Amino acid sequence: LLAIETDFSADPRIHFRIGILYDKLSDKERVIERMKKVLLMTPEDPQALNYLGYTYVEMGIKLGEALQLLEQAFKLRPNDGFILDSLGWAYFKLKRFNNAVAELERAVELVGDDLTIQMHLAEAYTAVNEYKKALVIYRKILQIEPGRKDIQEKIRKIRAESSEK
């Protein structure tokens, strides 16, 4: 990575790509460093804003800053399903569940085949007691990935919770 960096250190796309590589290596601190470098060079880069914001959300840190980054990315690309997913997931983590559902439903409309986005929406539905909608999504995911024990457990919990009410 260092050889690439010395030749192309002024190119924000290289920093972005290196950040993705660090993400694959689960080195979130370096992901953050790289996305910040991208944003220093190109402050209006919606992908870097989204990546940095989502990284914060996934780490459960700086959620207020994450929301600002994601709202800025959304203003730049209001019809990007992945940005909408990140924004919705930030709302979810901030316990603003109705906002989460609204954004995640739009994200699924735009990128319906992405299982992570579907999972996020199912979790948001569960948070607002829309159990039937959550179950539909979880069952659909199980059809695609039948061995998912985590999904089977979520279905079991929903059935237990919804039968108690």
C-alpha positions, 0 to 999 in steps of 0.5 A: 500500500505504501508504494501506491500511496507515494505515487498517487497520494494526491488522488482522493480515489486512491485513498478511498480504495485504500480505505475500503481495503482497510475495511476488508481487513477490519481496521476501522481506525485506518478506514476513518483516517482514509475517509477523512483524507478523502474529505479533506481533498474533496469535502463534497464526496458523497461516497466518502461522507457515506462511508465515514458516517456508516463506519461510525454508526457500525462502531457505535461512536460519534453518532451525532457526527455520523448523522451529519455526514450522512445527511450531507451525503443524502443532500448530494445524492438523494436517490442513492439507496446505499446512502439512504440505508446508512441514514436509516441505520443511523436513525435506528441506532439513535432510536429514531425508529419511525425515521429509520423505517421511512428511510430504509423503506426508500432504500429497499425500493432503490436497492431491493436485492441488498440483504444488508438493507433488507436486514436493517429494514426488518430490524426497524420494523421490529422496533416499531412492532411491525412484526408481520412486515419484519417476518416477511423480510426475514423469511425472504432472506432465509430463502436466499441464505437458508442456513442463517441461524441469526435470522432463525433466532430473530424469527423465533424472538418475533413469534414469541414477542408478538404472541405475548401481546 
